[in-house]
Amino acid sequence: MGPDPRTSTSDPDPPPSGRSRRATSASARGVRRAGSATGRAAGFTLRQARRATHAEGAGDSGLFRLIELHAFNAAGDAALAISLAGTLFFQVPTEQARGQVALFLGLTMLPFTIVAPLIGPFLDRFSHGRRWAIGSTMALRAFLCWVLAGAVTGDSVATFPAALGCLVASKAYGVTRAAAVPRVLPHQLGLVKANSRISLAGVAGAAISAPVAVGASSFGAEWSLRYAFLVFVGATILAILLPPQVDQTQGEERVALTGRRKLPLPRSVVIGLRSNAGLRMLSGFLTMFMAFLLREQPFPGWEDRTTLLMGLVIGSAGLGSTVGIFLGSLLKAVRPQVTVIAMLLTDTLVVTLVAVFYSLPTAVLLGLTVGLAQSLGKLSLDAIIQSEIPERRRASAFARSETLLQLSWVVGGFIGIGLPLVPQLGLGVAAAILVAWCAWVLLAARAPARPRQP
């Protein structure tokens, strides 16, 4: 027989003391409070974001769907850019990287030069599937990001074709979205303000997504690409959920971007387009030229912090663009026809100043100016198109103007890659191009006005 438990010398485990129970209870309450506070903060942020996207009739017209979609688009593009920068730019020698990016832009520009004149008519004929067209640009990028995630780890030949496809799909999204905005515009909200709100959503989406993508890329470029895949999958779903009026085209007519075809654009719109093309060209030039220049020839004291230096100079353009979006409301008091030319002249003056007095402060000033001018110039162009072109032609005009501006950025980037990495030479060439561009725009502005089409 075993020992009698009543007489056993081994005592059972003592119950937890009152102090332990109180500590456990206090910890549980702390966790619950922290979780509740986090939930309330997340709920408040979500409610505020939803209120902003639904304000001034955007909730009733369906514009909020486009705003949310653009935030996802910018978030995915930011993740993709961070992934490609780490694989195609920072991990190879400068000259090899320049050759790769030049090839990348060349391959991008070639199909766009051929396809761009066809995009507008295609959208007009395919307009009853505009939601599916936008969704296709998202789904294609999702698929290509997944392909890239496998390609970057094995040095696959599919890297460049997949990256090219992502960039072309991104440009096609911009064109398609521009044609869709007028279809969901609330009566109480102007087109300039609506585009400002969409742009701000893009800034917010990129700002939130970039740290997540950087964190994912610390485990490997393939992980930030897989994150981009998930973002674009979500964007595809949002595109399909766009309101049906996005597909409506009753009463719309096609327009041309030159005065040599039927239904030419008014002179003010042509001047606005030319001015914005110059602004976009300088933006593309600055992005490519300064990225390679600062990597190869950093400012004194920044030799071991080239990535931070590039973020400071090139990132200042993003800050300037955000400031320009916030200043968009001032366009009510300033004529947009004057603003587009003023922004082009400002860019020309500042890039000339930086070419002569090249330093870190002036380089940051150039980035701020280019971002601000591009943002205000685009908002002014939107205002001109809205006021000068009849509604039945407006969607087509926006699609074609967006195509021209996208091409201008690529051309500027190609020029920036092709020039020697000499600050005064490269920036001097950019200044000379803009001086000639300004002269062309000003001569056109002073030319006699042609009779307007009905």
N, C-alpha and C positions, 0 to 999 in steps of 0.2 A: 504494500500500500504506500501511496505517496504521502508526503507530509501534509498535515492538516493545515489548510490555508489560514485558519484562524490563528494557528500558532507559528506561521511562517515568519522568519526574521526579515524577509525582503519586503519593504513597503511598496505599495503601488505608486505610480507616478503622481506627484502632487498636482493638484489643479492649478491652472495659471493664477498668478496672484492678481489682486485687484489693480495693481499698478500696470501690469502687462496688458490686462484687458482694456484699461483706459487708454494706454498708448496705442494699442491696435485700433480701438474705436476712433481715436483722434486722427490717426493716419488715414483711416478709411474716409472720415469726413473731409480731410484735406484733399484727398484724391477726388472725391465727389465734387467739392467746391471748385477745384481747379478745372475739372472736366466741364462743370456747368458754366464757369466763366469763359472757357475756350469756346464752348458751344454758343453762348450768348454773343461773344465777339464775332464768331464766324457768321451767325445769323444776322447780326447787325450789318456786317459788311455786305452780305448777300442782299439784304433788304435795300441798303443804300445804292448798291450797284443796279439793282432792278429798278429802283425809283428813278435813277439817272437815265437808264435806257428807255424807260416808258414815259418820260416827261414830255410835255408840250405836244401831245397827240401821237408820239412815236409808238406807244403801246397799241393804239387803235389802228394805226395805218399799217403796222407790220414792220416799221423801220427798226424796231428794237431787235428783230431777228437778224437783220443785216449788221447791226452794231455788234451783237454778240458773235456773229460769224466772223467779222473782221478781227475781233480780239483773238479768236482762235487762230485765224490765218497768221496774224503777226506773231503769236506765240510759237507756232510751228516753224515759221520762217526764221525766228531768232534761234531756235534750237538747231535748225539745219545749218545756219550760218556759223554757229559756234563749232559744230562738228566738222564742217568743211575747212574752217580756218585752222583747226588743229591737225587735219590730215593733209591738206593740200598746200598749206602756207608755212606753218611754223616748223614742220618736221623735215623740210628739205632746204638745201642751200638757196640763197636769194635768187641767183640767176636761174636756177632750175625752176624755182617757184614762179618767177616772172614769166618764164616760157610756158609753164602749165596754165597760169591764169590767163595769159594772152590767148593761148589756144582755146581756153574755156570761153572767153568773151567772143573770140572770133567765131567759134561754132555757134554761140548764142545769137550773134548779130546776123549771121548768114541766113538761118532759117527765118528769123524775125523780119529781115529785110524782104524776103520773098513772100512771107505769109501775112505781114502786117496789112498790105492793101486789101487782103481778102477777109480779114477778121471782121471788119464792120459789116460788109454785106452778108457774111456767114451768120453773124449774130442776128441781123435783121430777118433772115429767112428761117433761122433756127430759134427765133425768139420765143416761140411757144414752148420750148424746152429750156428756157434760160436757167431755171432752177437746176435742171439736170446738167447743164453746161457748167455752172459754177461747182456743183457737186463733183463733176468729173475731174476738174482741176484739183480738188482736194483729194479725191480717191487716188488719182494718179500719183500725187506726191506721197501719199501714205504708202502705196506699193513701192515706189522708188526709194523711199527712206528705209524700208525693210530690206530691199536689195542692197542698198549702200551699207547697211549695218553688217551684212555678210561680206561685202566687197572690201571694206577698208581694213579688215583684219588679215586679209590674204593677198593684198596688193593685186586685186583682180582688175582685168581690163574693163570691167563693167563700171568702174568708179566714175570715169568721166562721162560716159553716155547717160548714166543715171543722174549724176549731178546736173548735166545739161537739161535733161528732161524736167527736173525739179524747177530749175530756173525759168524755163519756157512756160511751164504750167503756172508758176507764180505770176509771170507777166500776163498770161491769158486771164488769170483770175482778176487782175487789176482792170483789164479792159472790160470784162464781163460785168464786174461789180459797178463800174462807172455807168454802164447802160441801165443797170437795175435800180440805181438810187432814185431817179425821178419817178419811178413807178410806185414807190412806197413813201413818198414825201408827204407829211401832214400839211394841211392847209395853213396852219398857224406857224409853221417852221420853214424858214427860207433854206434854199439849197446850200448856201455857204455855211450856215450854222449846222445844218445836217451833216455836211462833209466834215466840219470841225469836230462834231461829236463822234463820227465814225473814226476819224484820225486819232482822237484822244483814246478811244477804246483800243486802237491798235498799239498806241504807246503803252497803255496799261498792260495789255496782254504780253507785249514783249518784255516789259520791266518785270513782270511776275515770272515769266517763263525762263528768262535768261539765267537767273541764279540756279533754278532747277536743272537746266541743261548743263551748266558748268559743273554742278555737283555730280550729275550723271556721267559727264565726260571724264571725271577724275578716275572712274573705274574703266575707262576706255571709250573711244569715240563711238563704238557701236552702241553703247548704252544711251547716249544722248540722241542717237538716230532712232533707236527704238522708242524713246520718249516722244520724239517728233512724230513717229508713226502713230502713236496713240492720239496725239493732239489732232492730226489730220483726219483720223477716223472720226473723232468727235465733230470736226468741222464738216465732214461729209454728211453726217446726220443732220446737222443744223442747216446745211444748204438745201437738203430735201424738204425740211420743215419751213422753208421760206414761204411767205404768203402767195396765193395764186396770182395776185395782180402783178407780180414780178414778170410773168409771162405775157401780160397784155401788151398789145402793140397797136390798138385801134387809133387810126389817125396819124401814126408816125410816118415820117418820110426820111429818106437817106440824104445826107449832105456830103460835100467834098471838102477836103482840107485846103484846096487851092482855088484860085479864081478862074481856072481854065475849064472847069466842068460845070455841069448843070447844078443849080442850087449852091452857088459859092457862099462861103462864110463872109459875114460883114468884116470890114477892115479892122474894127476894134478887136474882134475875136482873133483875126490873123496876127495882129500885133501882140496880143496877149499870148498866143501860142508861140510865136517866135521868141518873145522875152522868156517864157518859161522853158523853152528848149535850151536857151543859153544858160539858165540857172541849173537845169538838170545836167547839162554837159559839164559844168564846173563841179557839180556835186560828184559825178562819177569820176572825174579826173582827180579830185582831192582824195576820194576814198582810196583809189589804187596807188596814185603817186606817193602820197604821204605815208601809206602803210609800208611800202617797200623802202622809202627814203629813211623813215625813222627806225626801221629794223636794221638797215645797213649803216646809217650815219646818225645815231642818237645824239641828242644834245649832251654837252658835258655834264657829268654827274649822273646820267641816266643809263650808262652803258649796261648795267646789270638789271635794269628795270624797263626793258624795251616794250614789253607787253603792256605795262602800266602806262608808259609814255604814249603808245598808240591809242590806248583807251582814253587818255586825257585829251589828246588832240582830235582824234576822229570822233570820240564820244561827245565832244563839245558841239558837234554838228547836230547830234540827236537832241541835246539840250536846247540849242537854238531853234530847232524845229518844233519842240514842245512849246517853247515860249511863243513862237509864231502862231501856233494853233490857238493858244489862249488869247492872243491879241486879235484873233479873227473878228471879234465883235466890233473892233474899231473901224472895220471896213464900212460900217454904216455912215461914218462921218468923213471918210476919205474915198475919193473916186477910184474904183478899181483900175480904170484905164491909166491913171497916173501911178498907182501903186506898182503895177507890173514893171513899168519902165524904171521907176525909182529903185526897185529892188535889183534890177539888172545893173544899173549904174553904181549902186552901192557895192555889189559883188566885184565889179570891175575895179573900183577905187581901192577896195581892201586887198584884193589879190595883187594889185600893183604895189601897194604899200609893203606887203609881206615879201614880195620879190626883191625889193630894195633893202628892207630892214628885217631880214630873216632871223627870228629868234623864237624861243618857246612862247613868250606872251603873245607875239604877233601871230604865231601859228594857231594858238588857241582862239584868238580873236577871229581868224579866218574861218575856223570851224564853226564858231557861233554865228558869224555873219552868213555863211553859206546855208546853214540849217534854217535860220530865221528867214532869209530871203526866199528860199525854196518854198517854205511853208506859206508865207504871205502871198507869194506870187501865184501859187496854185489856188489858194482861196480866192484871190482876185480874179483869176481866170474862170473859176466856177461862177462867180458873180456876173462876169461879162457874158458868159454863155447863157446863163439863166435870163438875163435882161435883153439880150440882143437876138437870140434865136427862138423862133416860135416853138411851142411845146411839142408840136408834131414832129419836129426835127431834132429835138434836144437830146434824146437818148442816143441817137446815132452820132451826134457831134461829140458827146462825151466819150463814147467808145473810141472814136478815131483820134481824139486829142490825147487820150491816155496811151494809145499805141505810139504816137509820135514822141511823147515825153519819155516813155520807157526806152525807146531806141536812142534818144539823145543821151540818156545816162550811160548806156552801153558804149556809145561812141566816145564820150568823155573818158570812161574807164580805159578804153583801148588806147587813147592818146596818152594817158597817164602811165600806162605800162611801157609804151614804146619809147618814152623819152629817157635820156641818161639821168642817173640819180645825182643830179647837181641842183641844189635848191634854187639858186638864182636863175639857172637856165630853164628848169622845168616850170617854175612859177612865172618866169618872164614870158615863156611861150603861151601859157594859159592867159596871162594878162593881155598879150597881143591879140589872141583869138577873141577875147571878150571885147576889146576895144573895137575891133572890126565888126563884131556882132552888134555892138551898140550902135555903131554908125549905120548899119543896115536897118536896124529897127527904127532908129530916129528918122532916117530918110523915108521909110515907109509910112511913118506917122505923119510926116509933113506932106505926103503926096495927096493930090485931090481925091476926095471921096468918090467912090463909084455908086451908082444908084443901087439901092437895096432891093433885094428880091421880096416879093410879097409873101 
